[in-house]
């Protein structure tokens, strides 16, 4: 990185006063814009996949910003990046904040990024105010929140949360080009990744974790509310399903003689919608985001189909009941259509996470002190916070985003909304770090 927007932190003599709390939004927006240039697709889209050349450059950018903010920077074996401001009582468990910067293909420049760059700016604000934390404050940039390359979401935070199962799985995990996780990490500079036990953290490693994030939904914007204080994160589950039929010529095989794997997949996709709607709760959602047919020719009856299902809920039992109904539908569709259900695999089935009351109250208090409107709300998207909740009390702060757009180039958060989010984060970190 030859040049980028960062600035030295000059601490004034002011001690602990927040009367002049001011976010340098021009510099922060410039950093958001600059980070978006590390992309494998042209602007306004952003594509930044784990361990790619652009990802490595973006990581260097973040480390440089952390260094300019006077943070002590380290990385673990998979590339989680930590920037610590040592408190006056460093033996106490630190308060942590952060998010991710990887981006799915053709997405936007705010998802995750606001929570990383905003966290660094929050530290800058506290330093400019002359604040002295009792507990150390740590900014975390998590590796691979998105599942783009290896099909594993929140890879870095899952490992930090102590997933020994994942450490074993990664030994045999490959990407779409058959490159192993280990080799990809080594090419990105993470050469000591054979034993990932060093990445795992123990419960209580942090006294609190709080993540600033765009809402990724339309509620805050529609209700003209400045801040969302997250009370819970919905429990996600993902399923892979394969059907096998006979295939054949689109003209020569008559309809009564067909065993169409494509129609089996289509029928299951509609069954997903049916079972989700029958749950009786608006909090239950389901999506068929991938549907692939083989051989994929217009004049050939599909002999194989592959679909991937995402279903979520804040009620784990209700979500698991939906999964069971989807499975029973897959069995009955297979039998009725004379196709083979060759795979029904639950890839992940994570429990929901509740925000800690003390963090909710600290965020609410910050909003009140700043005269910002806020509402308590559920996160229906999952985040690194979902897994950090396994080792630390957790909370989240949402800011509005344009029309709720996310994971697309039109993703946008107004500078004032970003600044408001950082201001709430500043006060919340200050409260948590002195407790």
N, C-alpha and C positions, 0 to 999 in steps of 0.2 A: 504494500500500500504506500504509494508515494505521497498522496495528498488526500485529505478528507477533512470533514468538519469535526473538529474537536477543539476543546479549549482548556487551558490550565485553570485550575480551581484556586481562587484567592479567598481565603477565609477572613471575613471582617471580624472585628472584636465582638460583634453582637452575640450574646449567649442565650440560646434557647427561646428566642422570641419568634413568633410566626406572623407578626403583624404585617411584615413586608414579603410574604411568601409569593415569589414570582418565578414562573417557569419560562425559560428561554425557548419559546415555541419556534422562533425562526431557526435557531440552530437545530432543534429537535426535528423539525420538518425537513430541513436540509439533509440531516442524517437518514431519515426515512427514505427520502428520494435517492440519496446516494447508494444506500444499501440495495435498493431495488434494481440498480444497474448491474448487480452481480446476478445475472439471469441468463438462462440458455434459450430464452425466447424474447422477441422484441417488446419494448414498451408499447402499451401500458401493462402488458401481462408480465408476470414474474414466474419463472420456473427455476427452482433451486433445490436440487435433489441431493440427498445424503451422500457425502464424500465425493461429490463431483468437483471439478476444478472451481466452479463458481461458488460452491459451498465452502471450499477451503479458503478462498479469497474473502468471503463474507465473514468467516470465523476470525480471520486475521484482523479485519476491520473492527469487529466487536472487541477483540482483545486489546487493540490499540486504544479504543475509546475508554475501556476500563482502566488501562494504564494511565491515560491522561486525567482520569478522575481520581487518581491516587489510590486505586484499589490494588490489592495483592492478588495477582492472577495465577490460576492453575487450571490444568485440564486433567481429566481422568482417562482411563484406557479406551473409552469409546468416544471421547470428545465432548462430554459435558464440560462446559466452561464455567468457572467460578471466579467472581471478583469480590474480595472481602475488604470491608472497612472495619478494622479491629476496634472494638469498643473498650471502654475503660475497665470492664470486668470480662476479659476474654475467656475466662474459664466457664462462663455461662453459655448455655446453648444459644447459638445465633438466631436472628430473625432473617428469613430468606425471602426473596422475591425474584421473579423472572418469568421467562416463557421460552419460545422457540423462534428460529428464523428460517427453517426450511420451508419450502413452498411447493405445493403440488403443481403439475404442469398447467400453465396458462391461468394462474391465479392472480391475486392482488398483492399489494405491498404493505398491508396493515396487520394481517392475521399473525399473531405471535410477536411480530416485530415491535408493536406498540408496547408490549409487556417487557421486552428486553431493553430497547432504547429508552423507553419511559422510566424503567427502573434505574438506569444509569443516570438519567437526568434528575430523578428524585434524590439520588445520592448527592448530585451536584448542588441541588437546591438546599439540602440540609447543610452541606459544607459552607455554602455561601451565607447561610443564616448563622453560622458559628455553632451549630448544634453538635453536641458530643454524646454519642450513643453509649449507653451502659452495656447492652448486649451488642456484639458484633453484628453488622449488617452485611448480608451476602447476596449478590446478584448472580443468578444462575441462567445460563443459556443452555437449554436442554437439547440433546442430540435427537434428531429425527422424531418429532412429534407426529409428523405425517407418515403414513405407511407406504409411501410411493415406491420405494426401491425394494424393500425386503418383505413387504406385506405385514409389518409389525408396527402398530401405532404406538406412540409415546415410548419409544424404545429406550431412550435415555432415562426417563423418569421411572419406567417400570424397573429398570435395573437398580436405580438409586433406592427404590422402595423395597429392594431385597428379593427380587424374583430370581431364585436359584434355578427354577425351571427354564427361564429365558436364557440364562448363561449356558445351559446345556443345549438348548435349541439352536443358539447362534453358531455352535460348532459345526452344524450341518446345513445352515441356511445359505441359500444362493439367490441371486437376483435373476431377472429375466434373461440375462446374457450368460448365466451359469457362473458368474463371479461370486466366490464365497464372501460372506460377511468379513471374515478375517483378512482376506486379500484386499478387499475394498478399503478397509480401515487402514491397512498398511500403506496402500497407495496414497492415502490422504495424510499420512504422517503418523498414524497411531500404530506403532510397531509392536507395542507390548500388550497385545490384546488376546493372547492365548489363554490367560487366566483372568477372568473378569470378576473374580471374587473381591478384588480391591475396589470395584465400583459400588458394591452394595453398601448401603448405610443402615445403621441400627435405628430402631424406633427411638425417638427422642433426640436425634442428631440436631434437630432444629426446634426452637421453642414455638415457632410459627412460620407458616409459608403463606404468602398472599400473591396472587397473580392478577395483573392488570391486562384486560383483553377487550377487543371490540365485541359487541354483543353477538354478531353473526345472525341476527334476527331483527325484525322491524319494530319491536314493542317500544323501546325507549324513544326512538324517533317519532313514532306515531303518537305517543303520549306526551311528547315534548318534555321528557324527563332527562336530567343531566347524567345521572349515575344509576347503575343497577348494582345492588348489593346482593351477591349470590348466596342463597341459603342451602342449595343442594345441587349436585351434578348427576344427571341421569345416567343410569347404568346401561352401557352399550354391550351388544352381543353381535357377532358376525358369523354367518353360516355360508358354507360352500356346498353346492348341490350339483351332481352330475346325473344326467339321464342318458341311456343308450338305447337306440331303436334300430330299425333295419335299414332305413334310408331307401334310396331308389330314385328312378326317373320321375320327374314332376308330372309328366304326361302319361306315362305308361302304367304307373301303379294307381289303381282305382281307390277311391276314398275308403271303402269298407276294409280294404286290405292293408291299410297303412299302420305303421307303428312309429309315429312321428315324435321324435325326441324334442323337436322345437316347440310343438304344441304342448307337450308335457311341461316344459319350462314356462311357457306363457300362462298356462293354467295355474301353475304354482305361484307365479307372480301375482295373479289376481287373488289367489287364496291368501297370500300375505296381507294384501290390502283388507280383505274381508275379516281376517282374524284380528287385525289391529283395530279396525273400527268396532268390532264386537266386544272389545275389552271394556267399553263403557267409559274410558278415561281419555281426555284430550292429551294427557301426558304420554300415552302410548303411541309410538310412531314406528313405521316400518318402511324400508326402501329396498327395491331391487335395483342396485346401481350398475350391475354387470350382467349381461346376458349374451352369451357367445354360442354360435351355431357352427357345426361342422357338417359338410365341407364348406359351407358359406357361399353357395352358388344359387342363383335365382331359379335354376331349373333342376335343382336337386333337393329331395326330401331330407331334412336334417337327420343324420344318423346319431349325432351326439349333441348334447347341449350342456352348457355350464352356466349356472347363475350364482350370484353372490348377494346375500341378503344382510341388511343392517337393521336391527330392531333395538329400540331403546325405551326406557321408562325410568321414572324415579322410584317405582315400586318393583323390586327385584322379583318377587313372587309372581306378580302379574305379567311381567315380561317373560319369565320362564314358562308360564302357562301358554303364552303366545307361541313360543318356540316349539313346545310340545304339539300344539295344534298344527303348526306348519309341517312338522315331521309326519304327523298322521295324514295330512293332506298329500304329502309327497308319496307316501306308501299307497294311498288309495288311487292317486293319479297314475302311478306306475302300473298298478294292477289293471285299472280300467282301460288304459291305452296300450297295454301289452309292451311296455318298455321297461328296461332294467333301471332301478335306482342304484347306480353304481357307487355313489358317495353321498352321504349326508353328514358333513363334518362341522361341528361347532368350533370355530377357530378361536374365539375368545368369548367369555361370558363373565364380564367384570361386574362386581357389586357397585351400587351407587355410593356416593360420598356425601356426607353432610358437612357443611361449614361449621367451624367452631363458634360458639356463641360469643366468646370474648373478641374474636376477630370481626364478627358481624357488628357487634356493638362499637368497636373502635372505628370501623368504616362509617357507620351511621353517625357517630359523634363527629367525625371529620367532615362529613357532608353538612351537618348542622352548623358547625363552626364556620364553614366556608359559604354558608347560605346557598347551597346547591340542592336542587330537588333530587329526590332519589326514591327508588322503590325496591323492596325485596323481591327477588325473582329466582327462578330455577334456571340452571344452564342445561339446555337440552343437547348441546354439543359437548363432547368430552374434551378435556384438556389435561395437561401435565399435572394440574392440581388434583385430579382424580386419584392419581397414584401417590403424589406427595402426601395425601391425606392418610396413607397407611403408616407413615413414619413421623408425621408432624400434624399439629392442629392446622387447619387449612381455611382459607377464605379467598374470594375473588371479587374484583371490581370490574364492572362492565361500563363501557361508554357506547353511545349510539353510533351506528354506521348507516350510511346512505341506503335507504330502502331495505335494510337488513342484508344487503348483498355481501357475500363472502365466497372465497374459492373461485373468483372470477375477476377479470381485469377491472371491472367497474367498482370493485371494493374500495370504499372511501370513508374516512373519518375526518370531520372538520377539525382544523387546527385548534379551535377553542374547546372542542369536546376532548381532544387529546390532552390539552393543557389542564382541563378540569380533572380528568382521570389521574394525571400525574400529581396534581395538588392534593387530591384525596389520598393517593398512595403515600405522599410525603408525610402527611399528618398521621396516617395509620401506622407507618413504619416508626415514626417518632414515638407514638404511644406504646407500640409493642416492644420497642427496643429499650424502654425505660421501665418496663414492668418486671 
